[in-house]
Amino acid sequence: MNDSHANDLRRSSELLGRETSALVVIDVQEKLMPVIVDTRRLIWNIGRLIEAAQRLNVPVFVTEQYPSGLGTTVEPLRSQLPTAVEKTRFSCGQCAQIIDSLSDDGRCQVVLAGIESHVCVTQSALDLAALGFRVFVVEDAVSSRFAATHQAAMRRLEAEGVTLLPTESAIFEWCEDAADSQFKAISQLVRQEPP
């Protein structure tokens, strides 16, 4: 099959699309981070997701759980992100501002990153799925205080039909084509060495 014919074919709904998805960064806050497993990897992967999303015009949202008590989003992420949506409920599926924006823009896929895997990420994923969104959790861009609770959350989410994928899969699915004008920048972003 030649490339011109391939361009006429529909993509699988199992793949992320930059026109149909949004990234939600959940509660990566100052007072929580010291107890989270492998924070350097977590922040590095979330940072790469944010940069790719911005380059490819994928909307990005950020939430903060009770910021007066838990602090704001950590740097260097805070300076890359829009103003945070404050919440007291654990699920961002309860954040009308985010849900309304996703619905208004016709975004049916939600990509989740952040903390904690077994609390806010899980509750957000399941609530968003119940609202009819296709939910993708970036497994190497979420974490918890303990590796065991992170793994339990990943098993539960997968059993509930949430798609788990690594950071690089999300980035390349958003990019889709090596002929894209952003491919060189995306390729360099993916080739970065982990901290």
C-alpha positions as a LaTeX table, in Angstrom:
\begin{tabular}{lrrr}
\hline
Residue & $x$ (\AA) & $y$ (\AA) & $z$ (\AA) \\
\hline
Met1 & 0.00 & 0.00 & 0.00 \\
Asn2 & 1.47 & 3.38 & $-0.92$ \\
Asp3 & 1.53 & 6.37 & 1.44 \\
Ser4 & $-1.08$ & 8.36 & $-0.48$ \\
His5 & $-3.63$ & 5.56 & $-0.08$ \\
Ala6 & $-2.64$ & 5.03 & 3.58 \\
Asn7 & $-3.49$ & 8.69 & 4.30 \\
Asp8 & $-7.12$ & 7.96 & 3.33 \\
Leu9 & $-7.50$ & 5.22 & 5.94 \\
Arg10 & $-8.89$ & 5.82 & 9.41 \\
Arg11 & $-6.67$ & 5.43 & 12.44 \\
Ser12 & $-7.56$ & 3.01 & 15.17 \\
Ser13 & $-9.59$ & 4.49 & 18.02 \\
Glu14 & $-7.12$ & 2.69 & 20.28 \\
Leu15 & $-4.45$ & 5.24 & 19.29 \\
Leu16 & $-4.21$ & 8.75 & 20.67 \\
Gly17 & $-5.00$ & 11.61 & 18.33 \\
Arg18 & $-3.82$ & 15.15 & 18.90 \\
Glu19 & $-7.18$ & 16.50 & 17.72 \\
Thr20 & $-9.17$ & 14.20 & 19.99 \\
Ser21 & $-7.15$ & 14.08 & 23.22 \\
Ala22 & $-6.00$ & 16.24 & 26.11 \\
Leu23 & $-3.37$ & 15.79 & 28.81 \\
Val24 & $-4.32$ & 16.16 & 32.48 \\
Val25 & $-1.46$ & 16.45 & 35.00 \\
Ile26 & $-2.78$ & 15.48 & 38.42 \\
Asp27 & $-1.52$ & 16.89 & 41.73 \\
Val28 & 2.26 & 16.90 & 41.28 \\
Gln29 & 2.64 & 19.11 & 44.33 \\
Glu30 & 5.51 & 20.25 & 46.52 \\
Lys31 & 4.55 & 18.61 & 49.82 \\
Leu32 & 3.66 & 15.28 & 48.22 \\
Met33 & 6.78 & 14.76 & 46.11 \\
Pro34 & 9.33 & 13.94 & 48.85 \\
Val35 & 7.49 & 10.67 & 49.63 \\
Ile36 & 6.77 & 9.57 & 46.04 \\
Val37 & 8.70 & 6.68 & 44.45 \\
Asp38 & 11.25 & 7.73 & 41.79 \\
Thr39 & 10.33 & 11.41 & 41.59 \\
Arg40 & 13.12 & 12.29 & 39.14 \\
Arg41 & 11.80 & 9.83 & 36.55 \\
Leu42 & 8.25 & 10.95 & 37.18 \\
Ile43 & 8.98 & 14.65 & 36.69 \\
Trp44 & 11.15 & 13.92 & 33.64 \\
Asn45 & 8.41 & 11.91 & 31.92 \\
Ile46 & 5.66 & 14.39 & 32.80 \\
Gly47 & 7.85 & 17.21 & 31.48 \\
Arg48 & 8.33 & 15.37 & 28.19 \\
Leu49 & 4.57 & 14.80 & 27.88 \\
Ile50 & 3.87 & 18.48 & 28.52 \\
Glu51 & 6.45 & 19.63 & 25.96 \\
Ala52 & 5.17 & 17.21 & 23.31 \\
Ala53 & 1.57 & 18.21 & 23.97 \\
Gln54 & 2.40 & 21.88 & 23.63 \\
Arg55 & 4.38 & 21.36 & 20.41 \\
Leu56 & 1.54 & 19.32 & 18.91 \\
Asn57 & $-1.32$ & 21.54 & 20.12 \\
Val58 & $-2.77$ & 19.02 & 22.55 \\
Pro59 & $-4.53$ & 20.90 & 25.39 \\
Val60 & $-2.97$ & 20.53 & 28.82 \\
Phe61 & $-4.76$ & 20.83 & 32.15 \\
Val62 & $-3.30$ & 20.63 & 35.65 \\
Thr63 & $-4.97$ & 20.02 & 38.98 \\
Glu64 & $-3.85$ & 20.73 & 42.52 \\
Gln65 & $-5.36$ & 18.95 & 45.51 \\
Tyr66 & $-5.92$ & 21.37 & 48.40 \\
Pro67 & $-2.93$ & 23.60 & 47.44 \\
Ser68 & $-3.07$ & 25.69 & 50.64 \\
Gly69 & $-2.08$ & 22.53 & 52.52 \\
Leu70 & $-0.11$ & 20.54 & 49.91 \\
Gly71 & 1.60 & 23.36 & 48.03 \\
Thr72 & 1.61 & 24.15 & 44.35 \\
Thr73 & 2.84 & 22.09 & 41.40 \\
Val74 & 6.58 & 21.47 & 41.59 \\
Glu75 & 9.12 & 23.18 & 39.40 \\
Pro76 & 10.17 & 22.75 & 36.68 \\
Leu77 & 6.67 & 21.60 & 35.75 \\
Arg78 & 4.78 & 24.59 & 37.17 \\
Ser79 & 6.43 & 27.02 & 34.74 \\
Gln80 & 5.41 & 24.79 & 31.78 \\
Leu81 & 1.77 & 24.54 & 32.76 \\
Pro82 & $-1.38$ & 26.67 & 32.63 \\
Thr83 & $-3.05$ & 27.85 & 35.83 \\
Ala84 & $-4.02$ & 24.89 & 37.97 \\
Val85 & $-7.59$ & 23.86 & 38.68 \\
Glu86 & $-7.89$ & 23.61 & 42.46 \\
Lys87 & $-9.83$ & 20.69 & 43.89 \\
Thr88 & $-10.69$ & 19.04 & 47.18 \\
Arg89 & $-12.24$ & 15.88 & 45.70 \\
Phe90 & $-9.68$ & 13.28 & 44.76 \\
Ser91 & $-11.05$ & 12.82 & 41.24 \\
Cys92 & $-10.50$ & 15.40 & 38.53 \\
Gly93 & $-13.54$ & 13.83 & 36.89 \\
Gln94 & $-15.41$ & 16.08 & 39.30 \\
Cys95 & $-13.73$ & 19.27 & 37.96 \\
Ala96 & $-16.45$ & 20.95 & 35.88 \\
Gln97 & $-13.96$ & 23.38 & 34.33 \\
Ile98 & $-11.95$ & 20.52 & 32.80 \\
Ile99 & $-14.95$ & 18.39 & 31.80 \\
Asp100 & $-16.73$ & 21.35 & 30.17 \\
Ser101 & $-13.60$ & 22.32 & 28.22 \\
Leu102 & $-13.04$ & 18.74 & 27.00 \\
Ser103 & $-16.68$ & 18.43 & 25.94 \\
Asp104 & $-16.79$ & 21.86 & 24.27 \\
Asp105 & $-13.69$ & 21.01 & 22.21 \\
Gly106 & $-14.95$ & 17.53 & 21.28 \\
Arg107 & $-12.05$ & 15.84 & 23.07 \\
Cys108 & $-13.01$ & 12.22 & 23.76 \\
Gln109 & $-9.60$ & 10.91 & 24.90 \\
Val110 & $-7.98$ & 11.92 & 28.19 \\
Val111 & $-4.33$ & 11.19 & 28.97 \\
Leu112 & $-3.50$ & 11.14 & 32.68 \\
Ala113 & $-0.16$ & 11.70 & 34.43 \\
Gly114 & 0.65 & 12.56 & 38.03 \\
Ile115 & 0.09 & 11.29 & 41.56 \\
Glu116 & $-0.93$ & 9.26 & 43.40 \\
Ser117 & $-1.58$ & 6.28 & 41.13 \\
His118 & $-3.91$ & 4.50 & 43.56 \\
Val119 & $-5.86$ & 7.56 & 44.73 \\
Cys120 & $-6.34$ & 10.63 & 42.53 \\
Val121 & $-5.19$ & 9.02 & 39.28 \\
Thr122 & $-7.38$ & 5.92 & 39.71 \\
Gln123 & $-10.44$ & 7.86 & 40.83 \\
Ser124 & $-10.00$ & 10.36 & 37.97 \\
Ala125 & $-9.55$ & 7.60 & 35.39 \\
Leu126 & $-12.63$ & 5.69 & 36.48 \\
Asp127 & $-14.82$ & 8.79 & 36.77 \\
Leu128 & $-13.71$ & 10.06 & 33.34 \\
Ala129 & $-14.43$ & 6.63 & 31.83 \\
Ala130 & $-17.89$ & 6.67 & 33.44 \\
Leu131 & $-18.48$ & 10.05 & 31.79 \\
Gly132 & $-17.78$ & 8.47 & 28.40 \\
Phe133 & $-14.16$ & 9.51 & 27.84 \\
Arg134 & $-11.55$ & 7.06 & 26.56 \\
Val135 & $-8.90$ & 7.16 & 29.29 \\
Phe136 & $-5.17$ & 6.54 & 28.88 \\
Val137 & $-2.86$ & 6.43 & 31.89 \\
Val138 & 0.84 & 6.98 & 31.19 \\
Glu139 & 2.27 & 4.24 & 33.39 \\
Asp140 & 5.79 & 5.71 & 33.70 \\
Ala141 & 4.40 & 9.20 & 34.36 \\
Val142 & 2.31 & 8.26 & 37.41 \\
Ser143 & 3.52 & 7.15 & 40.82 \\
Ser144 & 2.63 & 6.61 & 44.47 \\
Arg145 & 4.33 & 6.56 & 47.85 \\
Phe146 & 4.86 & 2.81 & 47.54 \\
Ala147 & 5.67 & 0.68 & 44.50 \\
Ala148 & 3.12 & $-1.95$ & 45.59 \\
Thr149 & 0.20 & 0.50 & 45.61 \\
His150 & 1.27 & 1.86 & 42.22 \\
Gln151 & 1.31 & $-1.66$ & 40.75 \\
Ala152 & $-2.05$ & $-2.51$ & 42.33 \\
Ala153 & $-3.54$ & 0.62 & 40.79 \\
Met154 & $-2.17$ & $-0.25$ & 37.34 \\
Arg155 & $-3.66$ & $-3.76$ & 37.55 \\
Arg156 & $-7.02$ & $-2.38$ & 38.64 \\
Leu157 & $-7.13$ & 0.28 & 35.91 \\
Glu158 & $-6.21$ & $-2.21$ & 33.21 \\
Ala159 & $-8.90$ & $-4.61$ & 34.46 \\
Glu160 & $-11.43$ & $-1.76$ & 34.29 \\
Gly161 & $-10.58$ & $-1.06$ & 30.62 \\
Val162 & $-8.27$ & 1.92 & 31.04 \\
Thr163 & $-5.40$ & 1.88 & 28.54 \\
Leu164 & $-1.90$ & 1.89 & 30.05 \\
Leu165 & 0.96 & 3.12 & 27.90 \\
Pro166 & 4.49 & 4.50 & 28.27 \\
Thr167 & 5.42 & 8.14 & 27.76 \\
Glu168 & 7.06 & 7.56 & 24.40 \\
Ser169 & 4.00 & 5.77 & 23.00 \\
Ala170 & 1.80 & 8.73 & 23.90 \\
Ile171 & 4.24 & 11.19 & 22.32 \\
Phe172 & 4.61 & 9.25 & 19.05 \\
Glu173 & 0.87 & 8.60 & 18.79 \\
Trp174 & 0.26 & 12.35 & 19.08 \\
Cys175 & 2.94 & 13.02 & 16.44 \\
Glu176 & 1.71 & 10.19 & 14.16 \\
Asp177 & 3.91 & 10.94 & 11.12 \\
Ala178 & 7.66 & 11.39 & 10.58 \\
Ala179 & 6.74 & 13.98 & 7.94 \\
Asp180 & 5.17 & 16.20 & 10.62 \\
Ser181 & 6.87 & 19.57 & 11.02 \\
Gln182 & 7.39 & 18.85 & 14.73 \\
Phe183 & 8.88 & 15.38 & 14.24 \\
Lys184 & 12.51 & 16.48 & 14.58 \\
Ala185 & 11.80 & 18.23 & 17.90 \\
Ile186 & 9.71 & 15.28 & 19.09 \\
Ser187 & 12.47 & 12.85 & 18.11 \\
Gln188 & 15.02 & 14.88 & 20.09 \\
Leu189 & 12.67 & 14.98 & 23.07 \\
Val190 & 12.35 & 11.19 & 23.03 \\
Arg191 & 16.11 & 10.68 & 22.70 \\
Gln192 & 16.84 & 12.68 & 25.87 \\
Glu193 & 18.69 & 10.73 & 28.51 \\
Pro194 & 16.81 & 10.13 & 31.75 \\
Pro195 & 18.07 & 11.97 & 34.85 \\
\hline
\end{tabular}
